[in-house]
Amino acid sequence: MTMTRRQLVAAIPAAALAANLPRSARAEDARKVVTFWFGQANSDGQAALRNDLVEAFNASQDKYLLQMEVKGAAVNNLLKVALVAGNGPDIVQTAGPAYLTAIANAGQVLPLDDFAERYKWKDRFLAPLLNTSVYGGKLYALPRDYESMHLFYNKELFKQNGWKLPTNRQEMEEVADAALAKGIIPFGAGNADWKGVNEWLMTVFFNNVAGPDIVRKALAGELPWTAPPFVEAVELSKAWYNKGYFGKNYFSLTIEQSFLQVVNGKSAMALGGTWSFGTKSYGMSKPDTVMDVMPTPSLGSAFTGPLVHLACGATLSIAKTSQNAEGAAAVFEFMLTRKFYETMNRDWPGKWALPVKDLPPDMLSGIGYPLFEKTVANLHEAFSKGQYGFTTWTFWPGATNSYLIEGIEQVWLNKITADAYLTRMQTLFSQEAKEGKVPPLPPRTA
């Protein structure tokens, strides 16, 4: 992604990854270069990108040479400038369909339909994910991964206190209140290093209170964001914030610090995404982990049962000005190989879970990470059957989503009302809908 909600560590110098490439991958190699800019990656991610993608692709053939630069937090602005100037990378990675819309509408990336026909991509990818990158009947990107919000919890803490896993709002609040009474923070949460945490939470509140069918109607323009179910969702988020469910240091804790509170038993739960599996300090891959995970429970009366949320965490496109579109497509095809899928998910879990039919989750059974394996398998099944809610970073248009993130803090801090917040959101959404900037909705079935 440009700057994703999962890429949450300090920026890495732009040439850091390229500098570590083997000798054959630098200037003296005569192969045709394919350039790729990445946003941010922790140390595990850097190693995985270098070993499992760059070096592995370059060793797999002798026609193209993949060169990757990790640009850090500045990648979004750098890409905007470079794409306009026509001197950006061959491979363009965005923070999801909501971000892809603008550059696709501006004609800055190539339609991939010819490559898709040659490599049978439309037959291989799960339709709900692939269709999020189709505009005007043309395919402009491949989904790099699929992800969802989940409820992570400290199972030892639940066992010690006799807490039952919540299945609805009442049960969730009972656990949260019981935790507060014992001096335990109900939900480990913090947005000091990434304000996008706000949209993680609001994805859960909008979908799990209003229900995914109501959210879909709003995204389709059939229902305004000012409708009562969304007011209820925003008011509930405010009530939880004011009750202290997210702790007293939401604005000063980083994502890793807040999640580690759950691991260490200082917090009971965390509303986090599947990308959390990629942070090794959480210890969730260990056999003796204290952590467990489940889909998020219903928080309203619109539906019952747990819910996952359809998300494309990143899209991969080819720049219109690319001098090596064939090479970029070859890199994409390499990413769809069994070996890459297994090694990347082993070394950097949750970052590259390709939504491809012939790369089923059971292929991950040997990577030694049971929690990640079962979660990805459940997501694959739910997305295949069309059973999901909608994430803000995948389906909300850019300006609307930016306001969703910024404006909710004003609601929580009692600076504006829920009605004012949603009225502004509706105004922005209506304008972006007129401009064709709302990402396409996938069909309910694959």
N, C-alpha and C positions, 0 to 999 in steps of 0.2 A: 504494500500500500504506500501511498505517498507518506502519510504519517498515520499509522494505524493505532487502534486502541490496544493492540497487543504489543507493539514495539515501544517499550516503555523505559529504555535505559538511556544513558548519556550518549550523545552523538559521537559517532566514530569518524575520524578523519577520512576525507573523501577517497584517498588512495590507499587506505589501510589494507583492504582486501586484495587489491591489485598488486600491492607491493609484496604480498606473500605468495603470489602465484609461482609455480615452478618455472624454471628458466625457459622452457619451450613455449610458455604462454605469454612471452613478452615480445618486444619489437622484432627480434630476429626470426620469429616464426612467420612464414610467408603465407599462411592461410588467411582467408578473408575474415575480417574481424566482425563480431556481433557484440554490440555494446548494450549494457543493462545497468540501470541505476537502481539501487536498493535504498530503502529509508534507513531504518535502524535495526540493529541486531545485537543481542547480548553475546557473550563470549562463546556460548554453545552454538548460537546461530551463525556467528562468523565462521567457526570451524566447519559447520555443516554446509554452509554456502560454498566454502572453498573446496572441501573434500568431495561432497556428494553431488554438487552441481557443476561448478566451474571445472575442476580437474577431471571429474568423471566424464563430462560431456566432451571435453577436449581430447581425452584419451579414447573416446568411443569412435572417432572418425578423424579424417585428415583433411577435410575440406573447409571447415569453419573453426574459428578461434573465439570462444566466449571470453569477454573481458567484463568484469563486474566492478563497479565502484559503489561503496557504501557512503551515501551522501549525508546520512544523519537526518536530523529534524528539518534541515533546510530543503529537503528533496522536493517538497510540494511546490515551493516558490521557484526553485531552480527549474523544475519541469515546465511550469507555466511559461516562464521566459524562454526556455530553450525550444519548446514546441512552436511558439509563435515565430521565433527567429529561424526555425528550421534546422537547428543544430543540436537537437536532443539525442537521446540514445535510440537505438533500434527497437529495443523492447521497452514498452511503457507500462509500468505498473501503477495502478491507482488504488485508492483506499476503498474500492468497492463500486458497485453500479451507480450509486448516488453521485460519485465523483467522476465516473466515466461519462455520464450524460453530457456534460459541458464540452469535453474535448471531442466527443463523437459528433455532437451537433455542429461544432466548429470545423469539422472536417480535418482534424489533426491526427487521426489514426485511420488505418486502412480497414476496410471491410475484410473479414477473414473467410468469407464464404467459399472462395476458390480453394483455399488451403483446407477448409473444413470438409469439403467434398473429397479432396484427394486423400486426406488422412482419416476420413470417416468420423470426425469429431462429433458431429451432430448425433450420430448413432451411439457414441460411446459415453457422452456426458449425461448426467441426470438432468432431465428437461427443466425442472423447476429452477435449477441453478444456471444452466446455460441460457435460458430464455431471459434472464435478468440483464443480459448484455446485447439483446436484439433491439434495434431501433430502426423504424421504417422498413421492417422486413429484412434488415441486414445484420449480420453478426459482427460485432466490433471488438469482442474480447473473449477470452476463455477465463472461467472462474479458477482461481488458484487454489481455493480451499472452500470448505464449508464449516460453519461454526454455529454456536448457539449459546445463549445464556443458560446457566444451570445454577442449582443451589448446592454449593459445597458446604460441608459441615464436619465438625470434629466429632467423630463417632464415639470416641472415648468419653468426651464431655457429655454427650447425650446419654451414654450408658450410665455414667456415674450419677447423673442427676435424674435418671428415670424419665427422660423426655422422649416422647414419641415423635416420629418423623411427621411433620405437618402435611396435611393434604388439602387445606383450605385456609382462608384468611384468619378465621377464628383460631385455628390450631397454630398457625404461624405466630400470631400475636400472643398466644398463651406461652409459647416457648420464649419469645422475645421478652415478655414481661417477667417470666421466671428467671431468665438470664440477668436482666437488669437488677432484680431483687438480690441476686448473689454477687453483684458487682462485675458481671461479665457483659461485655458489649455484645448486643444481639448479632449485628452484622459488621464484620470487618470491612471497612470501606475508606477510601481516600483518593482524592484527585489532584494532589499537589503536583504530580508530574504529568498528568494527562487529564484535561477537563472532560474528555470524552467518557470518563466514568459516569458522568451525569446521564449520557444517553444509554449506557448499559442499563442503568436503573430504570430510566423511563421506558425503555423497550419492554421491560418486565411489567411495569405499572400499566402502560397502555394496553398491552395484549392480555395480561392476566386479570385485569379488572374488567375492561370493556369486552374482551373476547376477540379472537382473531377474525371472526366474520365481520364484526363491526369495524375493526381497524381496516380490513380490506375494503369495505364500502367507502370509508373516508379517503383512502389512497386512490380509489377509483373515481373520486369526486361525487359520490352519491350521497354523502353525509358530511356535514361540516365538522371541523375539529372542535367547535363550540358545543357539540351535542352533550347531553347529560352524562353518558358513560365516560367521556374523556374528562369532564369536570370532576367526576368521582375519582378517576385515576390520579389526577394531579393533586386533588385534595388529600388523597391517601398518602401520596409521596411526601407531602408537606407534614402531615400528621406524624408519620414515622420519623421524619427528620427532627421535628420538634420534640418528640418523645425521647430522643437520644438513641434511637435504634441504630443509627450509623455512627455512634460515638460522638465525642466532643471535639475530635481533631480531624474531621473529614477534609478540611481544606489545607491541612498541614502534613498529612501522612501521604506517602507515595503508595502506589498500588501494591508493590512488594511488601512494604512495611505493614500495610493493613491486612493483607492476606496471611502474612506470617503470624499475626495476632490469632487467627483461627488455628493455625498449626500449633501454636504454643499454648492454646487454651485460654487466651485472654478474650477472645471472641468466640461465639458459638457457630456462626455461619458466615457465608459470603455469597452474594449474588455476583457471580463472575462468569467469564466466558471460557469456552473450551481451550482457548489459547493459554489459559493458566497451567495446563499440563506441561507446557514447554519450559517452565521455570523450575530448574532442578532444586533450588533452595527450599522449595515447598515439600520435597521428599515424598511426593505422591506416587512415585514409581517403586518405592521400597515395599517389600512384603509386609513390613511391620508399620506401615503408615497409619497415622491416627485419622487420616482424612477419608471421606467418602463423598459421593456426588449423586445427585438425582435431578430429574427435570423439575422445573419450577412449578409449584402448586398453583391452583386457581386462587385468585384474590377477589373474585366477584361472583355474581350469580349467573353470568352469561353462559358459563359452561362449567363442567366438572372435570376433574382429572388433571393430571400434570400436562405441561405444555413445553415444547421446544420451539425455538424461533429460527426461521430460515434466514441464514446470513451467508453472503459471499464475502469472505474477509479481504479479498484482493482480486483485482482483474489484471489480466495480461493482454496487452495489445501490441500492435506493430505501428510505429510512427509512419505517417504518410510520407515523410521525407526520407525514410530509411533507404540506404543504399544497399541493404542486404536483407531484404524481407524474407528471402528463401532461407537464409541462415537463422533468422529469428524463428521462423516456423519450425526449423529443424530442432532448435532448442526446446520449443514447446512439445514437440513429439517425443524428445528425449525424456521430458518430465513425466510423460505418460507410460514410461516403462516400469515394469515390476521392480527392477532393482532400485531405481531412483525412489519410487514410492516407499519401499521398505527401509532403505537407508536413511532417507530424510526424516521419516516419521520416527525412526529409532533414535536419531541424533538430535532432532529438534521437534518433539511431539507437539501436535496441535497447530503447527504453522503451515503445513503443506498437505492437508488432508484432501487430496484431489477428489472431486465428486464424479468419479468415473465408474461406469457400470462394471467394466471388466477388471477393476482394481477393488474388489470387495474388501470390507473391513476385516474379514477373517484372515486376510493376508498379513495382518499385523499381529497375529497370535504369537509369533515368535520373538517379538521385541522385548518381552519381559515387563509389560506395563499394563496390568489387568484393568485398572480404572480407566485408562485412556482407551483401551481396546473395547471395553463394553460400551463406553459412551459413544464412540464413533460408530459402532455397530447399530446402536439405537437410533442415532441421528440418520444414518444411511437409510434405515428402514422407514422412519417417519417421513423423511423428505421424498423417498420413492413413492410413498402412498399419498402424498399431498396433505399430511397432517402436521400443521405447523402454524406459528404466528409469524410476525414480520418485524425484522430488525430495522431500526432507524437508519443505520449507516448503509443499508442495502436498498431501502425503498423510499425514504424521504428525499426530496430534492435538496440540493445544496444549501441554499439560503434558509429554507425552512428548518433544515436539520441544525444548522449553525445556531439559529435562534432557539431551537429546542434546548440545546446544550447551555447556552448563555442565560436564557430567560428563566429556566427553572430555578436557578440559584436565587434570582430575585423573588420568586414565589416563596422559597424556603426561608428566606431572610425577611419575609413580610414587607417587601418593598412594592410588590404588585400583587393583585389578586389572581386566582386561578382563571377567572373569566377574562381578565385583561391579557393574560399570557396566551390563552387559547385563541382569543380574538386576533391578536397579532400573528399567531401561527397560521390561522386561517387566511388572513390577508396575504401573507407571503406565499402560502401554498397555492392559492387561487391564481396569483400572478405567474408563478412558475409553471402551473398547469397550462395556462394560456401560451406560455413560451415553449411548451413541449419538453420541459426539464424533469418531469416526474418519471422516475425509472419504471420500466414496464413490470406489470404484475405477472407472475407465472401462473400457469394453469394449476388447479388444485390437485390434479393427478399427473403422474409422470408420463 
